[in-house]
């Protein structure tokens, strides 16, 4: 006799996980969430008071091979935050405010403790971004994932008034790029970073210039820009925004620049965080690859009219941001 558990799938472990996370997940619910976790679908009341023509904005993403670092360090409570914040930033770049988030957690062998830590990261970030964690899926897939390996993906849904969508259509020559600083690699470039750094060093190696170990630097949480950008959207005319992920500063910002226009970036207008300098030095990585792979210290870019620069910069400094005037829009 062969059981499902002997085949590598532990239903009881999944049930224990649901029992553990039920209360934390409920803590993210707002009055628009109409059902508890465990049903076949999630219910969210479509109440959009204050929006004249509400438009739903959605995005889905993962955190890539940053998971390998988290698994090797046995520090799993931050990657869930990475994923939520990444997704929040994606729809924020369109002018949207997050409403709710859903996750997918797939693993080779279910470790309730590991899964709980990841999901508690989702919970923490959802609460910080004021969105509800309304549901998710946990899959145990022996034969696809190694025993300790897992992958996570997330979907976020937000809302923006149609007239306030930020899409770059009004961007013109002479508009200015304002960069908001990143907390580190965020969730992109880890395949290159791991190959370079972990060939020469270990995750536990401490570097004075980093102020921490390599592993701690690589696991710095992908920051959310919601709290600093939302006030700007209310008080200024932000023409375009880019969330700097895979493809780097130019690759992502060009997505919101109209045809016939391009970017003129002053790459010396900010100091790159030490982790990027270390990667480039140790791996002898070409500058072109650095620019295409990493955010290089700038995680979100705002495109604004020159006449609004002073007001935006002043507002950001009041929020303890250190914005960078890093370039402008040019004609090709």
C-alpha positions as CSV (number, residue, x, y, z in Angstrom):
1,X,0.0,0.0,0.0
2,X,1.3,3.4,-1.0
3,X,0.0,6.6,0.5
4,X,0.0,10.2,-0.7
5,X,2.3,11.1,2.2
6,X,4.8,8.4,1.2
7,X,4.7,9.9,-2.3
8,X,5.9,13.2,-0.9
9,X,2.8,15.2,-0.2
10,X,1.8,15.8,3.5
11,X,-1.8,17.0,3.6
12,X,-1.7,17.3,7.4
13,X,1.3,19.6,7.2
14,X,-0.7,21.9,4.9
15,X,-3.6,21.9,7.3
16,X,-1.3,22.8,10.2
17,X,0.1,25.7,8.2
18,X,-3.3,27.1,7.6
19,X,-4.1,26.8,11.3
20,X,-0.9,28.8,12.2
21,X,-1.4,31.6,9.7
22,X,-5.1,32.1,9.9
23,X,-4.9,34.7,12.7
24,X,-2.0,36.7,11.3
25,X,-3.6,36.8,7.8
26,X,-6.8,38.0,9.3
27,X,-4.9,40.9,10.8
28,X,-4.5,42.3,7.3
29,X,-8.2,42.4,6.5
30,X,-10.1,45.6,6.1
31,X,-13.8,46.1,6.0
32,X,-13.9,45.2,2.3
33,X,-12.8,41.6,2.8
34,X,-15.9,39.5,3.1
35,X,-14.6,36.0,3.6
36,X,-12.1,34.2,5.8
37,X,-9.2,32.2,4.3
38,X,-10.0,28.6,3.3
39,X,-12.8,29.1,0.8
40,X,-12.4,28.4,-2.9
41,X,-12.3,32.1,-3.7
42,X,-11.6,35.4,-2.0
43,X,-14.3,38.1,-1.7
44,X,-13.4,41.8,-1.8
45,X,-16.2,44.4,-1.9
46,X,-15.9,46.7,-4.9
47,X,-16.4,49.9,-3.0
48,X,-14.6,52.8,-4.6
49,X,-15.9,55.9,-2.9
50,X,-13.7,58.9,-3.8
51,X,-13.0,57.6,-7.3
52,X,-14.9,59.1,-10.2
53,X,-13.8,56.4,-12.7
54,X,-12.0,53.7,-10.8
55,X,-9.6,51.5,-12.8
56,X,-8.2,48.3,-11.3
57,X,-4.4,47.8,-11.8
58,X,-2.8,44.4,-11.3
59,X,0.6,42.9,-11.4
60,X,2.3,39.5,-10.7
61,X,5.9,38.8,-9.9
62,X,8.4,36.7,-7.9
63,X,11.7,37.3,-6.2
64,X,14.0,35.1,-8.3
65,X,17.2,33.5,-7.0
66,X,17.3,35.8,-3.9
67,X,15.5,32.8,-2.5
68,X,18.7,30.8,-2.7
69,X,20.4,33.2,-0.4
70,X,17.5,33.2,2.1
71,X,17.5,29.4,2.1
72,X,21.2,29.1,2.6
73,X,21.2,31.6,5.4
74,X,18.0,30.0,6.9
75,X,16.5,33.5,7.1
76,X,13.1,33.2,5.5
77,X,11.2,36.0,7.2
78,X,12.2,38.8,4.7
79,X,11.5,37.3,1.3
80,X,7.8,37.6,1.7
81,X,8.2,41.3,2.4
82,X,10.4,41.6,-0.7
83,X,7.6,40.1,-2.8
84,X,4.8,42.3,-1.5
85,X,6.9,45.5,-1.7
86,X,8.0,44.6,-5.3
87,X,4.4,44.2,-6.4
88,X,3.3,47.4,-4.6
89,X,6.0,49.3,-6.4
90,X,4.9,48.0,-9.8
91,X,1.4,49.3,-9.6
92,X,2.5,52.4,-7.7
93,X,4.5,53.3,-10.9
94,X,1.1,53.5,-12.6
95,X,-0.3,55.7,-9.9
96,X,-2.3,53.0,-8.2
97,X,-2.9,52.3,-4.5
98,X,-2.8,48.7,-3.4
99,X,-6.1,46.9,-2.3
100,X,-5.2,43.3,-1.9
101,X,-2.5,40.7,-2.4
102,X,-2.5,36.9,-3.1
103,X,0.4,34.6,-2.9
104,X,1.6,31.2,-4.3
105,X,4.1,29.1,-2.3
106,X,5.5,26.0,-3.9
107,X,8.0,23.6,-2.3
108,X,9.5,20.2,-2.6
109,X,8.8,19.1,0.9
110,X,6.5,21.0,3.2
111,X,8.2,22.6,6.1
112,X,5.5,24.2,8.2
113,X,8.0,26.4,10.0
114,X,9.6,27.6,6.8
115,X,6.3,28.3,5.1
116,X,5.0,30.1,8.2
117,X,8.0,32.4,8.2
118,X,7.6,33.4,4.5
119,X,3.9,34.0,4.9
120,X,4.4,36.1,8.1
121,X,6.6,38.2,5.8
122,X,3.6,38.7,3.5
123,X,1.5,39.6,6.4
124,X,4.0,42.2,7.7
125,X,4.4,43.9,4.4
126,X,0.7,43.9,3.6
127,X,0.0,45.6,6.9
128,X,2.8,48.2,6.2
129,X,1.4,48.9,2.7
130,X,-2.2,48.9,4.0
131,X,-3.4,46.1,1.7
132,X,-5.2,42.9,2.6
133,X,-3.7,39.4,2.2
134,X,-7.0,37.8,0.9
135,X,-5.8,34.3,-0.1
136,X,-3.1,32.1,-1.6
137,X,-2.1,28.7,-2.7
138,X,0.4,26.3,-1.1
139,X,1.7,23.5,-3.3
140,X,3.9,20.6,-2.4
141,X,5.7,19.4,-5.6
142,X,8.2,16.6,-5.0
143,X,10.1,15.8,-8.1
144,X,10.0,19.4,-9.3
145,X,11.7,21.1,-6.3
146,X,14.5,19.8,-4.2
147,X,13.6,19.0,-0.6
148,X,14.4,22.4,1.0
149,X,13.8,24.5,-2.1
150,X,10.7,26.6,-2.6
151,X,9.4,29.4,-4.9
152,X,7.0,32.2,-4.3
153,X,4.9,34.4,-6.5
154,X,2.4,37.1,-5.8
155,X,-0.4,39.0,-7.4
156,X,-1.5,42.4,-6.3
157,X,-4.6,44.4,-7.3
158,X,-4.9,48.2,-6.8
159,X,-7.0,51.1,-7.9
160,X,-6.4,54.5,-9.5
161,X,-8.8,57.1,-10.9
162,X,-8.7,57.0,-14.7
163,X,-7.7,60.6,-14.9
164,X,-4.8,60.0,-12.5
165,X,-3.2,57.1,-14.3
166,X,0.6,57.7,-14.6
167,X,1.7,56.3,-18.0
168,X,4.3,58.7,-19.4
169,X,2.2,60.0,-22.2
170,X,2.8,63.7,-21.3
171,X,6.5,63.3,-20.9
172,X,8.4,65.7,-23.1
173,X,11.9,66.9,-23.9
174,X,13.5,68.7,-20.9
175,X,11.6,66.9,-18.2
176,X,13.7,65.8,-15.3
177,X,14.5,62.4,-13.8
178,X,14.4,62.2,-10.0
179,X,15.8,59.0,-8.4
180,X,14.7,57.5,-5.1
181,X,17.3,55.4,-3.5
182,X,17.2,51.6,-3.2
183,X,17.9,49.6,-0.1
184,X,20.3,47.3,-2.1
185,X,19.8,44.8,-4.9
186,X,16.1,44.6,-4.2
187,X,15.0,41.4,-6.1
188,X,17.0,41.5,-9.3
189,X,20.5,40.5,-10.4
190,X,21.0,37.7,-7.9
191,X,22.1,35.1,-10.4
192,X,25.1,37.4,-11.3
193,X,25.7,38.5,-7.8
194,X,25.8,35.0,-6.4
195,X,28.0,33.7,-9.2
196,X,30.5,36.5,-8.6
197,X,30.5,36.8,-4.8
198,X,30.0,33.2,-3.8
199,X,32.8,31.9,-6.0
200,X,35.2,33.9,-4.0
201,X,33.5,34.4,-0.6
202,X,30.9,32.9,1.7
203,X,27.6,34.5,2.8
204,X,29.0,34.8,6.3
205,X,32.1,36.8,5.3
206,X,32.0,40.3,6.8
207,X,33.1,43.4,4.8
208,X,33.8,46.7,6.5
209,X,32.6,48.7,3.5
210,X,29.2,46.8,3.6
211,X,28.9,47.2,7.4
212,X,27.6,43.6,7.5
213,X,28.2,40.2,6.0
214,X,27.6,39.5,2.3
215,X,24.5,37.5,3.1
216,X,23.0,40.2,5.2
217,X,23.7,42.7,2.4
218,X,22.1,40.5,-0.2
219,X,19.0,40.0,2.0
220,X,18.3,43.7,2.6
221,X,14.5,44.1,2.1
222,X,13.2,45.4,-1.2
223,X,11.8,48.7,0.0
224,X,8.3,50.0,-0.7
225,X,8.0,53.5,-2.1
226,X,4.3,53.8,-1.4
227,X,4.6,56.2,1.6
228,X,6.9,58.7,-0.1
229,X,5.3,58.6,-3.5
230,X,1.6,58.8,-2.6
231,X,1.8,62.3,-1.2
232,X,3.6,63.5,-4.4
233,X,0.8,62.1,-6.6
234,X,-1.6,64.3,-4.7
235,X,0.4,67.5,-4.7
236,X,2.3,67.4,-7.9
237,X,2.0,66.4,-11.6
238,X,4.1,63.2,-11.8
239,X,4.3,62.5,-15.6
240,X,5.9,59.1,-15.4
241,X,7.5,56.6,-13.0
242,X,9.6,53.6,-13.4
243,X,10.3,50.8,-10.9
244,X,13.9,49.8,-11.5
245,X,13.9,46.0,-11.7
246,X,15.4,43.6,-14.3
247,X,16.7,45.6,-17.2
248,X,18.1,48.4,-15.0
249,X,17.6,52.1,-15.0
250,X,17.5,52.7,-18.7
251,X,15.6,49.5,-19.6
252,X,12.7,50.2,-17.2
253,X,12.5,54.0,-17.6
254,X,12.4,53.8,-21.4
255,X,9.1,51.8,-21.0
256,X,7.4,55.1,-20.0
257,X,9.1,57.4,-22.4
258,X,7.2,58.3,-25.7
259,X,8.7,57.4,-29.0
260,X,11.2,59.9,-30.3
261,X,12.5,60.7,-26.8
262,X,15.3,59.1,-24.8
263,X,17.2,59.5,-21.5
264,X,20.2,61.5,-20.7
265,X,21.5,60.1,-17.4
266,X,24.3,61.5,-15.3
267,X,25.7,58.2,-13.9
268,X,28.0,60.2,-11.5
269,X,25.2,62.1,-9.9
270,X,24.9,59.6,-7.0
271,X,27.2,57.3,-5.2
272,X,26.6,53.6,-5.8
273,X,26.1,51.5,-2.6
274,X,29.2,49.4,-1.7
275,X,27.5,46.1,-2.6
276,X,27.5,47.1,-6.3
277,X,31.1,48.3,-6.2
278,X,32.1,45.0,-4.7
279,X,30.3,42.9,-7.3
280,X,31.8,44.8,-10.1
281,X,35.3,44.7,-8.7
282,X,35.3,41.0,-7.7
283,X,33.7,39.8,-10.9
284,X,35.3,42.3,-13.2
285,X,31.8,42.9,-14.5
286,X,31.6,45.2,-17.5
287,X,29.9,48.6,-16.8
288,X,27.3,47.8,-19.5
289,X,26.3,44.6,-17.7
290,X,26.1,46.5,-14.3
291,X,23.7,49.0,-15.8
292,X,21.5,46.4,-17.5
293,X,21.4,44.1,-14.5
294,X,21.2,46.1,-11.3
295,X,19.4,49.2,-10.0
296,X,22.8,50.6,-8.8
297,X,21.2,52.3,-5.9
298,X,18.2,53.9,-7.5
299,X,15.0,51.9,-7.1
300,X,12.3,54.3,-8.3
301,X,12.4,57.1,-10.9
302,X,10.0,60.0,-11.2
303,X,9.7,62.0,-14.4
304,X,8.6,65.6,-13.7
305,X,8.4,69.0,-15.2
306,X,11.5,71.3,-14.4
307,X,9.1,73.8,-12.8
308,X,8.1,71.2,-10.1
309,X,11.6,70.0,-9.2
310,X,12.1,72.3,-6.2
311,X,8.8,71.5,-4.6
312,X,9.2,67.7,-5.1
313,X,12.8,67.7,-3.7
314,X,11.8,69.8,-0.7
315,X,8.9,67.5,0.0
316,X,11.0,64.4,-0.3
317,X,13.7,65.8,2.1
318,X,11.0,66.4,4.7
319,X,10.2,62.7,4.4
320,X,13.9,62.0,5.1
321,X,14.5,60.8,1.5
322,X,17.7,61.7,-0.3
323,X,16.5,62.2,-3.9
324,X,18.8,62.4,-6.8
325,X,18.4,64.7,-9.8
326,X,19.9,62.2,-12.1
327,X,19.1,63.2,-15.7
328,X,16.6,64.5,-18.2
329,X,14.5,63.6,-21.2
330,X,16.2,64.3,-24.5
331,X,15.1,64.1,-28.1
332,X,16.5,61.3,-30.1
